[in-house]
């Protein structure tokens, strides 16, 4: 595999595809990997203040129905603003690995609470710790208002221990099925009793509600609280293995698994005190990562695919809700994982409907062709008074009208390429796994060429509509 192929694979997995500059000037892998890790503090993505949240929570005081409805619309509109802000960050970021890792953690620590303030605070925790310490990330996510609300931990008290958070902490966030007992779930739930139920983003133990009796958890005895439980979980090497395996699956392959490699990565992850960046560097700097069987072994998630388009050929939806609805229809709506297990990913992204949709999207998004898709029946509630949502209803065509795609930078990139060389260069730029000359020539035979610019655009759309473009 040559250096350009390695660069393309790295940037496809650790980001959203190779940039124009990196395609023209491929660098040694070590230099590329080091550049993926930001050195500056992460800027918070924020759309809603605590005062605005308090205003909504107090809305029932002295308001008639019309006033309540108006306030509800305003509150819901914050969610769309947060969605758009994060999507804009995906497109413009100079730290694509950070955002991609944040997307991973949002699926791992899945919550779906329809509260913009809770969502933005959890997103800030995730983005601030996405490449740092899993230990720190686990602590902060566990005490977040989003997690406390979603898994009922704010209602967990010694009289009525609630096992929701405890169970998912063990099953989905750390150890995995088969590495704990039902008694461990119950004892863990007792330890988490008394966590503050107010909106604070800080854990405050309420002694009157906390179970101060002895617990037995994963073979240890003591008057444990929530911090103790997390510490004991992190002492288990199985936690490091579970997280390593999941990260390996996300960045390397859903099906090509080398258990010896994963086990060694997990040991190093554990010994590094759960340093996420060190784990990722170990993956991206390994020779086994840059092998032919790894190329094309992963399916792009809906968010990856959409951001991939937008970073190459910037476009804007006239109505952001169309974008929101499109993500929902494709099966990966950020801030709204389908359940506490998050998105399944892999081949689950593809079925007959979603593949047809994916293969038609380039025309809709990049050359403004109306493909009249129907929205999923599971459309999330997002009724706002400041956007036109009449066409966003189940079984009603989702129209891609007035999407303005800016091709100028993309066209300039191929400006000095001779026409006869365009098919191979565009194919090499867009497709991670190399195409054969026969495939490239066949695509070229369908490309109209009234002028050079239209030829580039037509070739690009045709290559993006290939099934190979769905893979990295």
Rosetta blueprint (number, residue, H / E / L):
1 X L
2 X L
3 X H
4 X H
5 X H
6 X H
7 X H
8 X H
9 X H
10 X H
11 X H
12 X H
13 X H
14 X H
15 X L
16 X L
17 X L
18 X L
19 X L
20 X H
21 X H
22 X H
23 X H
24 X H
25 X L
26 X L
27 X L
28 X L
29 X H
30 X H
31 X H
32 X H
33 X H
34 X H
35 X H
36 X L
37 X L
38 X L
39 X L
40 X L
41 X L
42 X L
43 X L
44 X L
45 X L
46 X L
47 X L
48 X L
49 X L
50 X H
51 X H
52 X H
53 X H
54 X H
55 X H
56 X H
57 X H
58 X L
59 X L
60 X L
61 X L
62 X L
63 X L
64 X L
65 X H
66 X H
67 X H
68 X H
69 X H
70 X H
71 X H
72 X H
73 X H
74 X H
75 X H
76 X H
77 X H
78 X H
79 X H
80 X H
81 X H
82 X H
83 X H
84 X H
85 X H
86 X H
87 X H
88 X H
89 X H
90 X H
91 X H
92 X H
93 X L
94 X L
95 X L
96 X H
97 X H
98 X H
99 X H
100 X H
101 X H
102 X H
103 X H
104 X H
105 X H
106 X H
107 X H
108 X H
109 X L
110 X L
111 X L
112 X L
113 X L
114 X L
115 X L
116 X H
117 X H
118 X H
119 X H
120 X H
121 X H
122 X H
123 X H
124 X H
125 X H
126 X H
127 X H
128 X H
129 X H
130 X L
131 X L
132 X L
133 X E
134 X H
135 X H
136 X H
137 X H
138 X H
139 X H
140 X H
141 X H
142 X H
143 X L
144 X L
145 X H
146 X H
147 X H
148 X H
149 X H
150 X H
151 X L
152 X L
153 X H
154 X H
155 X H
156 X L
157 X E
158 X L
159 X L
160 X E
161 X L
162 X L
163 X L
164 X H
165 X H
166 X H
167 X H
168 X H
169 X H
170 X H
171 X H
172 X H
173 X H
174 X H
175 X L
176 X L
177 X L
178 X L
179 X L
180 X L
181 X L
182 X H
183 X H
184 X H
185 X H
186 X H
187 X H
188 X H
189 X H
190 X H
191 X H
192 X L
193 X L
194 X L
195 X E
196 X L
197 X L
198 X L
199 X L
200 X L
201 X L
202 X L
203 X L
204 X L
205 X E
206 X L
207 X H
208 X H
209 X H
210 X L
211 X L
212 X L
213 X L
214 X L
215 X E
216 X E
217 X E
218 X L
219 X L
220 X E
221 X E
222 X E
223 X L
224 X L
225 X L
226 X H
227 X H
228 X H
229 X H
230 X H
231 X H
232 X H
233 X H
234 X H
235 X H
236 X L
237 X H
238 X H
239 X H
240 X H
241 X H
242 X H
243 X H
244 X H
245 X H
246 X H
247 X H
248 X H
249 X H
250 X H
251 X H
252 X L
253 X L
254 X L
255 X L
256 X L
257 X L
258 X L
259 X H
260 X H
261 X H
262 X H
263 X H
264 X H
265 X H
266 X H
267 X H
268 X H
269 X H
270 X H
271 X H
272 X L
273 X L
274 X L
275 X E
276 X H
277 X H
278 X H
279 X H
280 X H
281 X H
282 X H
283 X H
284 X H
285 X L
286 X L
287 X H
288 X H
289 X H
290 X L
291 X L
292 X L
293 X L
294 X L
295 X L
296 X L
297 X L
298 X L
299 X E
300 X L
301 X L
302 X H
303 X H
304 X H
305 X H
306 X H
307 X H
308 X H
309 X H
310 X H
311 X H
312 X H
313 X L
314 X L
315 X E
316 X E
317 X L
318 X L
319 X L
320 X H
321 X H
322 X H
323 X H
324 X H
325 X H
326 X H
327 X H
328 X H
329 X H
330 X H
331 X L
332 X L
333 X L
334 X L
335 X L
336 X L
337 X L
338 X L
339 X L
340 X L
341 X L
342 X L
343 X L
344 X L
345 X L
346 X H
347 X H
348 X H
349 X H
350 X L
351 X L
352 X H
353 X H
354 X H
355 X H
356 X H
357 X H
358 X H
359 X H
360 X H
361 X H
362 X H
363 X H
364 X H
365 X H
366 X H
367 X L
368 X L
369 X L
370 X L
371 X L
372 X L
373 X E
374 X E
375 X E
376 X L
377 X L
378 X L
379 X L
380 X L
381 X L
382 X L
383 X L
384 X L
385 X L
386 X L
387 X L
388 X L
389 X L
390 X L
391 X L
392 X L
393 X L
394 X E
395 X L
396 X L
397 X E
398 X E
399 X L
400 X L
401 X L
402 X L
403 X L
404 X E
405 X E
406 X L
407 X L
408 X H
409 X H
410 X H
411 X H
412 X H
413 X H
414 X L
415 X L
416 X L
417 X L
418 X L
419 X H
420 X H
421 X H
422 X H
423 X H
424 X H
425 X H
426 X H
427 X H
428 X H
429 X H
430 X H
431 X L
432 X L
433 X L
434 X L
435 X L
436 X L
437 X H
438 X H
439 X H
440 X H
441 X H
442 X H
443 X H
444 X H
445 X H
446 X H
447 X L
448 X L
449 X L
450 X L
451 X L
452 X H
453 X H
454 X H
455 X H
456 X H
457 X H
458 X H
459 X H
460 X H
461 X H
462 X H
463 X H
464 X H
465 X L
466 X L
467 X H
468 X H
469 X H
470 X H
471 X E
472 X L
